Amino acid sequence: MIPVIQVENLGKRYRIGLAPQKYQTLSENITNALSAPLRAFRRVQAPKRDALDTIWALSGVNFEVNQGQVLGIIGGTVQGKARC
């Protein structure tokens, strides 16, 4: 059977200690876009902390959903299901 959904190497990571991001105004978005090169330069010079503040909840998940099969996504109210 031909899969209608095919997922390869799916992962989900959580950053520890970071506050949830709020919606930004247009002026905040423009300011962030203009300051992005400077932030990128600072990240290159700063030591990597990704391994220290990251938890991988899923890593390397593969699956297929064939025609006629049902896929359910289970989780709490604010756990990112709407972004699937």
Backbone as JSON, one array per atom type, in Angstrom:
{
  "sequence": "MIPVIQVENLGKRYRIGLAPQKYQTLSENITNALSAPLRAFRRVQAPKRDALDTIWALSGVNFEVNQGQVLGIIGGTVQGKARC",
  "N": [[0.82, -1.17, 0.0], [0.44, 2.3, -0.66], [1.89, 4.89, 1.19], [0.11, 7.63, 2.68], [0.94, 9.5, 4.42], [4.2, 10.12, 5.34], [6.8, 9.99, 7.55], [10.05, 10.87, 8.45], [12.87, 10.65, 10.5], [11.96, 12.32, 12.67], [11.97, 14.74, 15.24], [11.79, 16.22, 18.51], [12.58, 18.85, 20.55], [13.12, 20.36, 23.73], [13.8, 23.44, 25.2], [15.32, 24.18, 28.16], [14.42, 26.32, 30.81], [13.78, 28.6, 29.33], [11.61, 31.29, 28.72], [8.27, 31.2, 27.42], [7.73, 32.38, 24.1], [6.28, 35.49, 23.28], [3.72, 37.03, 21.24], [4.82, 39.32, 18.75], [5.07, 42.83, 17.98], [4.87, 44.71, 14.87], [6.97, 46.57, 14.73], [8.75, 45.45, 16.59], [9.38, 43.05, 15.27], [10.7, 44.07, 12.99], [12.89, 45.35, 14.19], [14.14, 43.1, 15.37], [14.81, 41.68, 13.03], [16.66, 43.41, 11.83], [18.7, 43.39, 13.72], [19.57, 40.81, 13.68], [21.99, 39.89, 12.28], [24.04, 40.76, 14.06], [23.39, 39.34, 16.41], [23.81, 36.74, 15.47], [26.56, 36.8, 15.04], [27.46, 37.12, 17.68], [26.6, 34.66, 18.72], [28.31, 32.88, 17.42], [30.73, 33.43, 18.61], [30.23, 32.84, 21.28], [30.33, 30.26, 23.81], [29.02, 26.98, 23.16], [25.88, 26.13, 24.44], [23.88, 24.44, 23.99], [23.65, 21.66, 24.48], [23.51, 21.63, 27.2], [21.13, 22.87, 27.99], [19.03, 21.61, 26.74], [16.5, 19.22, 26.15], [15.8, 16.27, 24.54], [12.8, 15.09, 23.58], [11.78, 13.46, 21.62], [13.51, 11.62, 19.12], [14.74, 10.82, 16.0], [12.44, 9.49, 14.98], [10.44, 7.44, 12.94], [7.72, 6.86, 10.74], [4.86, 5.58, 8.91], [1.69, 6.32, 7.45], [-0.85, 4.62, 6.05], [-3.33, 4.66, 3.41], [-6.61, 4.72, 4.63], [-5.89, 4.08, 7.22], [-5.78, 5.32, 10.64], [-4.53, 8.12, 12.34], [-3.67, 9.26, 15.48], [-3.05, 12.04, 17.57], [-1.89, 12.62, 20.69], [-2.04, 14.54, 23.64], [-1.48, 17.19, 26.06], [-3.22, 20.37, 26.45], [-1.57, 22.58, 25.61], [0.64, 21.57, 24.11], [1.75, 21.69, 21.55], [0.39, 20.36, 19.5], [-1.19, 21.55, 17.54], [0.57, 22.49, 15.71], [1.32, 20.45, 14.13]],
  "CA": [[0.0, 0.0, 0.0], [1.21, 3.54, -0.75], [1.61, 5.74, 2.36], [-0.38, 8.99, 2.44], [1.8, 10.32, 5.29], [5.47, 9.45, 5.61], [7.64, 10.82, 8.42], [11.39, 10.31, 8.65], [13.8, 11.36, 11.39], [11.24, 13.34, 13.42], [12.51, 15.01, 16.55], [11.21, 17.33, 19.27], [13.43, 19.19, 21.68], [12.64, 21.4, 24.63], [14.85, 24.24, 25.79], [15.07, 24.33, 29.59], [14.64, 27.64, 31.4], [13.42, 29.72, 28.47], [10.22, 31.7, 28.81], [7.57, 31.1, 26.14], [7.78, 33.61, 23.33], [5.0, 36.16, 23.09], [3.55, 37.63, 19.93], [5.56, 40.57, 18.64], [4.52, 43.87, 17.11], [5.6, 44.89, 13.62], [8.23, 47.26, 15.01], [9.65, 44.48, 17.23], [9.86, 42.15, 14.22], [11.67, 44.79, 12.16], [14.09, 45.52, 15.02], [14.8, 41.8, 15.46], [15.38, 41.33, 11.73], [17.85, 44.25, 11.6], [19.76, 43.05, 14.67], [19.9, 39.39, 13.54], [23.42, 39.61, 12.0], [24.84, 40.95, 15.27], [23.12, 38.2, 17.29], [24.46, 35.57, 14.89], [27.99, 36.97, 15.3], [27.68, 36.83, 19.1], [26.44, 33.22, 18.95], [29.5, 32.2, 16.93], [31.8, 33.63, 19.58], [29.86, 32.33, 22.6], [30.41, 28.8, 23.92], [27.76, 26.3, 22.91], [25.18, 25.66, 25.63], [22.72, 23.69, 23.52], [23.56, 20.36, 25.14], [23.24, 21.82, 28.63], [19.78, 23.35, 28.27], [18.1, 20.99, 25.79], [16.06, 17.84, 26.36], [15.16, 15.7, 23.36], [11.69, 14.23, 23.92], [11.75, 12.5, 20.51], [14.65, 11.74, 18.23], [14.86, 9.76, 15.01], [11.18, 8.73, 14.87], [9.99, 7.21, 11.57], [6.48, 6.1, 10.61], [4.04, 5.79, 7.72], [0.25, 6.11, 7.61], [-1.39, 4.21, 4.76], [-4.71, 5.03, 3.15], [-7.55, 3.96, 5.44], [-5.44, 4.02, 8.61], [-6.07, 6.49, 11.44], [-3.42, 8.6, 13.15], [-4.11, 10.11, 16.58], [-2.0, 12.77, 18.27], [-2.39, 12.76, 22.05], [-1.24, 15.4, 24.48], [-2.21, 18.23, 26.77], [-3.76, 21.49, 25.69], [-0.57, 23.46, 25.01], [1.85, 20.8, 23.84], [2.22, 21.81, 20.19], [-0.3, 19.5, 18.52], [-1.74, 22.35, 16.46], [1.64, 22.76, 14.75], [1.6, 19.21, 13.39]],
  "C": [[0.88, 1.25, 0.0], [0.87, 4.42, 0.46], [1.1, 7.12, 1.93], [0.34, 10.0, 3.33], [3.05, 9.5, 5.56], [6.36, 10.41, 6.38], [8.96, 10.11, 8.63], [12.2, 11.24, 9.53], [13.15, 12.53, 12.13], [11.87, 13.51, 14.79], [11.79, 16.18, 17.19], [12.12, 17.6, 20.45], [12.81, 20.33, 22.46], [13.85, 22.12, 25.19], [14.47, 24.53, 27.24], [15.33, 25.79, 30.01], [14.3, 28.82, 30.52], [11.94, 30.03, 28.63], [9.55, 31.53, 27.45], [7.6, 32.44, 25.41], [6.39, 34.18, 23.15], [4.92, 36.66, 21.65], [4.24, 38.98, 19.9], [4.84, 41.55, 17.72], [5.37, 43.97, 15.84], [6.95, 45.56, 13.88], [9.23, 46.33, 15.71], [10.21, 43.5, 16.21], [10.91, 42.81, 13.35], [12.98, 44.96, 12.92], [14.86, 44.2, 15.13], [15.46, 41.4, 14.15], [16.66, 42.13, 11.47], [19.0, 43.9, 12.54], [20.19, 41.58, 14.56], [21.37, 39.13, 13.21], [24.31, 39.76, 13.23], [24.64, 39.79, 16.25], [23.81, 36.94, 16.78], [25.97, 35.62, 15.16], [28.32, 36.66, 16.75], [27.55, 35.35, 19.4], [27.66, 32.44, 18.5], [30.61, 32.29, 17.95], [31.5, 33.02, 20.95], [30.01, 30.81, 22.65], [29.03, 28.17, 23.73], [27.16, 25.79, 24.21], [24.03, 24.74, 25.26], [22.56, 22.37, 24.27], [23.19, 20.5, 26.61], [21.79, 22.18, 28.92], [18.73, 22.76, 27.33], [17.79, 19.55, 26.22], [15.36, 17.38, 25.09], [14.07, 14.73, 23.82], [11.52, 13.13, 22.88], [12.98, 12.71, 19.66], [14.68, 10.54, 17.29], [13.62, 8.89, 14.85], [10.78, 8.65, 13.39], [8.66, 6.46, 11.6], [5.78, 6.45, 9.3], [2.58, 5.55, 8.09], [-0.28, 5.81, 6.22], [-2.85, 4.64, 4.63], [-5.64, 4.12, 3.95], [-7.15, 3.81, 6.89], [-5.75, 5.34, 9.31], [-4.84, 6.83, 12.27], [-3.97, 9.52, 14.22], [-2.92, 10.75, 17.25], [-2.54, 13.13, 19.64], [-1.45, 13.67, 22.83], [-2.1, 16.43, 25.16], [-2.56, 19.4, 25.87], [-2.68, 22.3, 24.96], [0.73, 22.71, 24.71], [2.21, 20.73, 22.37], [1.51, 20.95, 19.16], [-0.83, 20.29, 17.34], [-0.7, 22.65, 15.39], [1.99, 21.56, 13.9], [1.07, 19.3, 11.98]]
}
